[in-house]
């Protein structure tokens, strides 16, 4: 008998257990690399044997055909990566620290080159090998989500947080942390560890403050106006406005807008809509709606034209801004004023677009109409491919430096244009977008495909424009029917249900487009609607976007 290293012995010509394990490891690595490089169809058993440095007979003795080899080695590769990057128990007692530990593990896997390549291969071969796609999801996605679910349930039982839908919240956190890095890595783009760590901490903070609810609500940021006693509010109300909304029934909550220090109410008022209904013909009634919203705890007023309002006119935002300016004349310090630039405001060559000239002129005009020295938020409301992004970002930054605008946001742009604009801001050291405004609701969830992961990663808050109309939704009729049935079951309107559903999503503020006090009251009542877990799950299933 011949002595072997490590004290092992074997018959002459036969490998020891250690040598056999090394051979298996080398074979598996060579097979995975070959499949990744050549694809399933381009890989042959001969090529794998050659890459592993073994004979074809040795390979066939272990794996009778290419299909068996593919399933075995790909599953091994994913499982090996899972072992290498697993989260070590026990997690810290603090929820934020625990989420940070999990987030680092998710991030490490999201940008791991082998994981990225294996995941892409799983997608490419999912139709031919459904068992491989299932195993890929099982080891790369499910364990992390289950760990988050267990963590949230533990803290919910302890009374630390209130989670409406634990499974949904866990999936959202996973996407907030890992989706954008994985997407970038798939295109060979890797951010520095310092930048990734910054984004990671922001995602954890955004999740804790935007998706989860604490037992105690956030303090009212405007105590001098929004939370004054009902008697004082009633005394200050002009005659004919109607009774104040009882805030105790529908407590308003507040969220930070993106990565900024600006707090905004969960509901915003689109004042342009006040010119589209009965209130639009009565200035006192329209101002009364604005006051009613502010007395209910609302803070964010947006003069941007809503939906189809104003289209075809020469100045869709002008009248609304003047009305809003008169309404908040004595309340400016407690109001967050937002407006937009980019849409055509006339027929002239300089009355639209994102040039420095138009942005500056549009901002100055809005400030005059609002009778204020500054805007809290100015949103870029249209894309303009003919103007360099550098010029547009510079123009917005000039307004911030001049004190005429405090923060800048963006609306309705394709995700790649938003990302390019953010890149320009970072490269030039200019003011960065803190928000994105766009359509989102039960019938318009397309933002979930690419926008929401980008917003979470880059620190932008979502201001949704609520709509019950489908925007290319694959199963809109089924969602409408489910929404109507659910609203009837809960004893609310479909509008209230849609708003209540959005309040459970990663939305910072929901824009209300109302034309009367009655419509405003209906919308405000959504703050008091709680959607049971099983109903929320059913709505999630029927409204989930396809593709």
C-alpha positions in Angstrom: 0.0 0.0 0.0 1.3 3.5 -0.8 1.2 6.3 1.7 -0.7 9.4 0.7 -0.6 13.0 2.0 -2.7 13.6 5.1 -2.5 10.0 6.2 -4.9 8.8 3.6 -4.2 5.5 1.7 -5.7 4.0 -1.4 -4.9 1.4 -3.9 -2.3 2.3 -6.5 -3.8 4.3 -9.3 -6.9 5.3 -7.4 -7.3 8.9 -6.0 -7.7 9.5 -2.3 -10.9 11.1 -1.0 -9.2 14.5 -0.9 -8.0 14.1 -4.5 -11.5 13.0 -5.6 -13.1 16.0 -3.9 -10.6 18.4 -5.7 -11.3 16.7 -9.0 -15.1 17.2 -8.5 -14.6 20.8 -7.6 -12.4 21.4 -10.7 -14.9 19.6 -12.9 -17.8 21.6 -11.6 -16.0 24.9 -12.0 -14.9 24.1 -15.5 -18.5 23.0 -16.5 -20.1 26.2 -15.0 -17.5 28.4 -16.8 -18.0 26.6 -20.1 -21.8 26.9 -19.9 -21.6 30.6 -19.0 -19.2 31.3 -21.8 -20.8 29.2 -24.6 -24.4 28.8 -23.4 -26.1 25.5 -23.2 -26.4 24.9 -26.9 -22.8 25.9 -27.6 -21.4 23.6 -24.9 -20.3 20.0 -25.5 -19.2 17.3 -23.1 -15.9 17.2 -24.9 -15.3 20.9 -24.2 -16.2 20.5 -20.5 -13.8 17.5 -20.2 -11.0 19.5 -21.9 -11.6 22.5 -19.7 -11.5 20.3 -16.6 -8.4 18.5 -17.7 -10.0 15.0 -17.6 -11.0 12.4 -20.1 -14.4 12.1 -21.6 -14.8 8.7 -20.0 -14.3 10.2 -16.6 -16.8 12.9 -17.3 -19.4 10.4 -18.6 -18.9 8.1 -15.7 -20.1 10.9 -13.4 -22.7 12.6 -15.7 -24.4 10.5 -18.4 -25.5 13.5 -20.6 -25.2 17.2 -20.9 -28.6 17.9 -19.4 -27.8 16.1 -16.2 -24.5 17.9 -16.1 -26.1 21.3 -16.6 -28.7 20.8 -13.8 -26.2 19.4 -11.4 -23.4 21.9 -11.8 -25.6 25.0 -12.0 -27.5 24.1 -8.9 -24.2 23.4 -7.2 -22.8 26.8 -8.2 -25.8 28.7 -6.8 -25.8 26.7 -3.6 -22.1 27.3 -3.2 -22.6 31.0 -3.6 -25.4 30.9 -1.0 -23.1 29.3 1.5 -20.3 31.7 0.9 -22.6 34.8 1.4 -25.1 33.7 4.0 -26.2 35.9 6.9 -24.8 34.7 10.2 -27.2 34.4 13.1 -28.0 35.7 15.5 -29.0 39.1 14.2 -28.8 42.3 16.3 -31.7 43.1 18.5 -32.1 46.5 16.8 -34.3 46.4 13.7 -32.3 48.9 11.7 -29.0 47.1 12.5 -30.5 43.7 11.6 -31.8 45.1 8.3 -28.4 46.6 7.6 -26.7 43.2 8.1 -29.2 41.5 5.7 -28.9 44.3 3.2 -25.1 43.9 3.1 -25.6 40.2 2.3 -28.2 41.0 -0.4 -25.9 43.6 -1.9 -22.9 41.3 -1.9 -24.9 38.7 -3.9 -26.4 41.2 -6.2 -23.1 42.4 -7.5 -21.2 39.1 -7.4 -20.1 38.4 -11.0 -20.8 34.7 -10.8 -24.3 35.3 -9.4 -25.1 37.8 -12.0 -24.0 35.5 -14.8 -25.8 32.5 -13.3 -29.0 34.5 -12.8 -28.9 35.6 -16.4 -28.4 32.0 -17.5 -31.3 30.9 -15.3 -33.6 33.5 -17.1 -32.3 32.5 -20.5 -32.8 28.7 -19.9 -36.0 29.0 -17.8 -38.3 27.7 -20.5 -36.2 24.7 -21.3 -35.2 23.9 -17.7 -37.9 25.2 -15.3 -36.4 23.2 -12.5 -33.1 25.2 -12.9 -35.0 28.5 -12.8 -36.9 27.4 -9.7 -33.7 26.3 -7.9 -32.1 29.6 -8.9 -34.9 31.6 -7.3 -34.9 29.2 -4.3 -31.3 29.8 -3.3 -30.7 33.4 -4.5 -34.0 35.0 -3.6 -36.2 33.0 -1.2 -33.8 32.6 1.7 -33.2 36.3 1.9 -36.8 37.2 1.7 -37.8 34.6 4.3 -35.1 36.0 6.7 -36.6 39.5 6.3 -40.2 38.0 6.8 -39.1 36.3 10.0 -37.4 39.5 11.3 -40.4 41.7 10.6 -42.8 39.2 12.2 -40.6 39.1 15.3 -40.5 42.8 15.7 -44.2 43.2 14.9 -45.0 40.7 17.7 -42.8 42.8 20.0 -44.7 45.9 19.1 -41.7 47.7 17.4 -43.4 48.2 14.1 -46.8 47.7 12.4 -46.6 45.8 9.0 -49.7 45.6 6.9 -48.4 42.9 4.6 -45.2 41.2 5.9 -44.5 39.2 2.7 -45.0 42.3 0.5 -42.8 44.4 2.7 -40.0 41.9 2.7 -40.1 41.7 -1.1 -40.0 45.5 -1.3 -37.0 45.7 1.0 -35.2 43.0 -1.1 -35.9 45.0 -4.2 -34.8 48.4 -2.6 -31.5 47.0 -1.7 -30.5 44.6 -4.4 -32.5 45.4 -7.6 -30.5 48.5 -8.8 -27.0 47.1 -8.1 -27.9 43.8 -9.8 -29.3 45.7 -12.8 -26.2 47.8 -13.1 -23.9 44.8 -12.6 -25.7 43.0 -15.4 -24.4 45.8 -17.7 -20.9 45.7 -16.2 -21.4 48.8 -14.0 -20.1 48.7 -10.4 -20.3 51.5 -7.9 -17.6 52.0 -5.3 -18.1 50.3 -1.9 -18.4 53.7 -0.3 -21.2 54.7 -2.6 -23.0 51.3 -2.2 -22.8 51.6 1.6 -24.3 55.0 1.4 -27.2 53.7 -0.8 -27.6 50.8 1.5 -28.1 52.9 4.6 -30.5 55.1 2.7 -32.5 52.1 1.6 -32.8 50.9 5.2 -33.8 54.3 6.4 -36.3 54.7 3.6 -37.8 51.3 4.3 -38.2 52.0 8.0 -39.7 55.5 7.5 -41.6 54.9 4.3 -42.8 51.3 4.1 -43.2 50.4 7.8 -45.4 52.2 10.3 -44.3 52.9 13.8 -46.7 52.6 16.7 -46.3 56.3 17.3 -46.9 58.7 14.4 -44.3 61.2 13.2 -44.7 64.6 14.9 -46.5 67.3 13.0 -43.9 69.5 11.3 -46.2 72.5 11.2 -47.7 73.0 14.7 -48.4 76.6 14.2 -50.9 76.1 11.4 -51.8 72.5 10.6 -52.3 71.4 14.2 -53.9 74.5 15.7 -57.1 73.9 17.8 -60.3 73.4 15.8 -61.8 76.5 17.5 -59.0 78.7 16.3 -59.2 77.2 12.8 -62.9 77.8 12.6 -62.6 81.4 13.9 -60.0 82.1 11.2 -62.1 80.6 8.4 -63.8 83.0 6.1 -67.6 82.8 6.0 -69.1 80.4 3.6 -66.3 77.9 3.5 -68.1 75.2 5.5 -67.1 73.4 8.7 -63.5 72.3 9.2 -62.5 68.7 8.6 -62.1 66.9 12.0 -58.4 66.1 12.0 -58.8 63.6 14.8 -60.8 61.3 12.5 -58.1 61.3 9.8 -54.7 62.0 11.2 -52.3 63.2 8.6 -48.8 61.7 8.5 -45.6 63.1 7.1 -42.6 61.7 5.3 -39.2 63.1 4.3 -39.1 63.7 0.5 -36.4 61.5 -0.8 -33.0 62.0 0.8 -33.7 65.6 1.6 -34.7 67.2 5.0 -38.0 68.3 3.5 -41.1 66.9 5.3 -44.3 66.6 3.3 -47.8 65.4 4.0 -48.8 61.9 2.8 -51.5 63.6 0.7 -50.8 66.6 -1.6 -53.3 68.9 -3.2 -53.1 69.5 -7.0 -54.6 73.0 -7.0 -54.8 73.2 -10.8 -57.8 70.8 -10.6 -59.8 73.5 -8.7 -60.3 75.2 -12.0 -61.9 72.1 -13.6 -65.1 71.8 -11.6 -67.7 73.8 -9.8 -65.1 75.3 -7.4 -63.2 76.6 -10.4 -66.1 79.1 -11.1 -66.0 80.4 -7.5 -62.7 81.8 -6.2 -64.0 81.8 -2.6 -65.0 78.2 -2.8 -61.7 77.2 -4.5 -59.7 79.0 -1.8 -61.9 77.3 0.8 -60.9 73.9 -0.6 -57.2 74.8 -0.1 -57.8 76.0 3.4 -59.8 72.9 4.2 -56.9 70.8 3.0 -54.4 72.7 5.1 -56.6 72.5 8.2 -56.7 68.7 7.7 -53.0 68.6 8.2 -52.0 68.8 4.5 -48.8 70.7 3.6 -47.9 70.0 0.0 -49.6 72.2 -2.7 -48.7 71.6 -6.3 -49.7 74.1 -9.1 -48.7 71.6 -11.9 -51.5 71.0 -14.4 -53.1 67.7 -13.5 -54.0 65.0 -16.2 -55.8 66.6 -19.1 -56.4 69.9 -17.2 -54.9 72.8 -19.1 -53.9 71.0 -22.2 -54.3 73.1 -25.3 -54.1 76.3 -23.2 -51.3 78.8 -23.4 -50.7 78.9 -19.7 -52.0 75.8 -17.9 -50.4 76.7 -14.5 -50.9 80.5 -14.4 -54.4 80.8 -13.0 -53.8 78.0 -10.4 -50.7 79.6 -9.2 -52.4 83.0 -8.7 -55.3 81.4 -6.8 -52.9 79.4 -4.7 -50.8 82.5 -3.9 -53.9 84.3 -2.6 -55.0 81.3 -0.6 -51.6 80.8 1.3 -50.8 84.5 1.6 -50.9 84.3 5.4 -49.8 80.7 5.7 -46.6 80.6 3.6 -44.3 79.4 6.4 -46.5 76.3 7.0 -46.9 75.3 3.3 -44.7 73.4 0.9 -45.2 75.0 -2.6 -44.4 72.9 -5.6 -44.5 73.8 -9.3 -43.1 72.6 -12.6 -41.2 73.7 -15.7 -40.7 72.2 -19.1 -44.2 72.1 -20.6 -45.1 74.6 -23.3 -46.6 77.8 -21.8 -47.2 79.6 -25.1 -46.7 79.4 -28.9 -43.3 81.2 -29.0 -40.0 79.4 -29.7 -38.9 80.0 -26.1 -42.2 79.1 -24.4 -41.2 75.5 -23.7 -38.5 73.0 -23.3 -35.6 72.7 -20.8 -33.3 75.5 -22.0 -31.7 77.8 -19.4 -33.8 80.7 -20.8 -37.2 78.9 -20.5 -36.5 77.4 -17.1 -35.5 80.8 -15.6 -38.4 82.6 -17.2 -41.0 80.0 -16.2 -39.7 80.0 -12.6 -39.8 83.8 -12.4 -43.4 83.8 -13.7 -44.5 81.2 -11.2 -43.0 83.2 -8.3 -44.8 86.3 -9.4 -48.1 84.5 -9.6 -47.7 82.8 -6.3 -46.5 86.1 -4.7 -43.6 84.4 -3.0 -39.9 84.8 -3.0 -39.1 81.1 -3.3 -40.5 77.6 -4.3 -40.0 74.7 -2.0 -39.9 72.3 -5.0 -39.4 72.9 -8.7 -40.0 69.8 -10.9 -38.7 69.2 -14.4 -42.0 68.1 -16.0 -41.0 67.2 -19.5 -38.1 65.7 -21.4 -36.3 67.8 -24.0 -33.7 65.8 -26.0 -32.8 68.9 -28.0 -31.3 70.6 -24.9 -28.2 69.1 -23.3 -28.8 67.8 -19.8 -25.8 69.7 -18.6 -27.5 73.0 -19.5 -30.8 71.9 -17.9 -29.1 70.8 -14.6 -27.0 73.9 -14.5 -30.1 76.1 -14.9 -31.9 74.4 -12.1 -28.8 74.6 -9.9 -28.6 78.4 -10.6 -32.1 78.8 -9.2 -31.2 76.8 -6.1 -28.0 78.9 -5.5 -30.0 82.1 -6.0 -32.4 81.0 -3.3 -35.4 81.0 -5.6 -35.8 77.3 -5.4 -35.0 75.1 -2.4 -35.2 71.6 -4.0 -35.6 70.2 -7.5 -37.4 67.2 -8.7 -38.4 65.5 -11.9 -41.6 64.1 -13.4 -42.7 61.6 -16.1 -39.3 60.9 -17.6 -38.1 57.5 -18.7 -35.9 55.8 -16.1 -32.7 56.0 -18.2 -33.2 59.8 -18.6 -33.6 60.2 -14.9 -30.5 58.2 -14.2 -28.5 60.2 -16.8 -29.7 63.5 -15.2 -28.6 62.3 -11.8 -25.3 61.3 -13.2 -24.8 64.8 -14.7 -25.7 66.3 -11.3 -23.1 64.1 -9.5 -20.4 64.7 -12.1 -20.8 68.5 -12.1 -21.6 68.8 -8.4 -25.0 70.4 -9.1 -28.3 70.3 -7.2 -29.7 66.7 -7.4 -33.3 65.6 -7.9 -35.0 64.6 -4.6 -38.3 63.5 -6.0 -40.0 61.8 -9.0 -43.7 62.5 -9.8 -45.6 60.1 -12.0 -48.8 58.0 -12.4 -49.1 55.2 -9.9 -52.1 53.3 -8.6 -53.9 50.0 -8.7 -54.4 50.3 -12.5 -51.0 51.9 -13.2 -48.2 50.0 -11.5 -45.7 50.2 -14.4 -43.3 52.3 -12.3 -42.6 49.2 -10.3 -40.6 47.7 -13.2 -37.7 50.1 -13.2 -38.6 53.4 -11.6 -39.2 52.3 -8.0 -35.9 50.4 -7.7 -34.1 53.4 -9.1 -35.8 55.8 -6.8 -35.1 53.7 -3.7 -31.4 53.4 -4.7 -30.8 57.0 -5.7 -32.8 58.5 -2.8 -35.7 60.1 -4.6 -39.2 60.2 -3.1 -42.2 59.3 -5.2 -45.0 61.8 -5.6 -47.8 59.9 -7.2 -50.5 61.2 -9.5 -53.4 59.0 -8.6 -55.6 57.7 -11.4 -58.2 55.0 -11.8 -57.5 54.7 -15.5 -55.3 52.0 -16.8 -52.0 53.0 -18.4 -51.3 50.0 -20.6 -52.3 47.5 -17.8 -52.5 43.9 -19.0 -55.5 43.1 -16.9 -57.2 46.4 -16.2 -60.8 45.1 -16.4 -60.1 42.4 -13.8 -58.5 45.0 -11.5 -61.4 47.4 -11.9 -63.9 44.6 -11.0 -61.8 43.6 -8.0 -61.5 47.2 -6.8 -65.2 47.8 -7.1 -66.0 44.5 -5.2 -63.4 45.2 -2.5 -64.6 48.8 -2.0 -68.2 47.5 -1.6 -67.0 45.0 0.9 -65.1 47.6 3.0 -67.9 50.2 2.7 -65.8 52.8 0.9 -65.6 54.3 -2.6 -63.1 53.0 -5.2 -61.3 56.3 -5.0 -60.8 55.9 -1.3 -59.7 52.3 -1.7 -57.1 53.3 -4.4 -55.7 56.0 -2.1 -55.6 53.7 0.9 -53.8 51.1 -1.1 -51.2 53.7 -2.2 -50.6 54.6 1.4 -49.3 51.1 2.0 -46.8 51.4 -0.9 -43.4 53.2 -1.2 -45.1 56.5 -2.0 -44.1 59.6 -0.2 -47.1 61.7 -1.1 -50.2 61.2 -3.2 -51.5 64.1 -5.3 -55.2 64.7 -4.9 -57.0 66.2 -7.9 -60.3 67.5 -6.6 -62.7 70.2 -7.8 -64.8 70.6 -4.7 -64.8 70.4 -0.9 -67.0 67.3 -1.1 -64.4 65.5 -3.3 -61.7 66.6 -0.9 -63.5 65.1 2.1 -64.0 61.9 0.2 -60.3 61.7 -0.5 -59.2 62.6 3.1 -61.4 59.8 4.5 -59.0 57.4 2.8 -56.6 58.2 5.7 -58.8 56.2 8.0 -59.2 53.1 5.9 -57.3 50.0 6.8 -57.1 47.2 4.2 -57.1 43.7 5.8 -54.1 41.5 5.0 -56.0 39.0 3.0 -57.7 41.7 0.9 -54.4 43.4 0.3 -52.9 40.2 -0.9 -55.8 39.7 -3.3 -55.5 43.2 -4.7 -51.7 42.6 -5.1 -52.3 39.5 -7.1 -55.0 40.9 -9.5 -53.2 44.3 -10.0 -49.6 43.1 -10.3 -48.1 44.4 -13.6 -47.2 41.8 -16.3 -43.8 41.5 -17.9 
